[in-house]
Amino acid sequence: MKALPSLSNTNTIFRKELRSYFNSAVAYVVIVVFLAIVGWVYTSSMFLINVASLRLMFEWIPLVFLFVVPAITMRLLAEEKKAGTIELLTTKPIYDWEIVAGKFFAAWILIGVALLPTLIYYITIAFLGDIDNGPVIGGYIGLLLMAGVYIAVGLLASSLTENQIVAFIVGLLLMFALFLMDKVLIFIPEFMISVVEYLGIDFHFSNIARGVIDTRDVVYFLSVLGFSLYLSVVSLGRRKW
């Protein structure tokens, strides 16, 4: 008989997963590659285009997320299932949602750590002249929310298979589909345009990145994130059927 749900179980998995990132090369490779790409975009906009702004960086990071996030999430459940450790984990007094939540927050914190050094670019621009803080704050909030959705989707992909490469590809395709939604509106029947546009993650990120936090955008991010995590829990529970 399992014990009642406990945050301590989620916290234990969270700390274990976060340690596994930093005890291997995964976290360091992800952070270095991420910062290298973002740094290149930032320096290009400043020195080549002669624009002291974070706008280009906020436009590029969502594209970088499409490849970085699946690389982080592909192993979260697929590796456990392939190694058989997921069965060992679930024999303990712990619920599936605690496993999913712990792994989700570990990956989310890793993305947050990767974003943290980019504040140097903000500080640099602030020293060079006046900067509108609204879009900067909105941009970072939007990036964290977008990363949360992508991680939840990546977890779902990882829960569907034992193969990490398959999990990466499925996660990438699902995230790319969300990213493209508001960019294919010319091919969509007119009566469906508003629905398809609302489903596009970049549409909501762009709204928040302008510095306006609209409840409709926040509800979108939290709804897709929560639904994806719920499906991950259901998928993880299939082994009991």
PyMOL commands that set and color helices and strands:
alter all, ss='L'
color gray80, all
select helices_A, chain A and resi 7-23+26-48+55-73+78-83+85-90+96-128+133-159+164-183+185-187+190-199+201-209+215-240
alter helices_A, ss='H'
color red, helices_A
deselect
rebuild
show_as cartoon
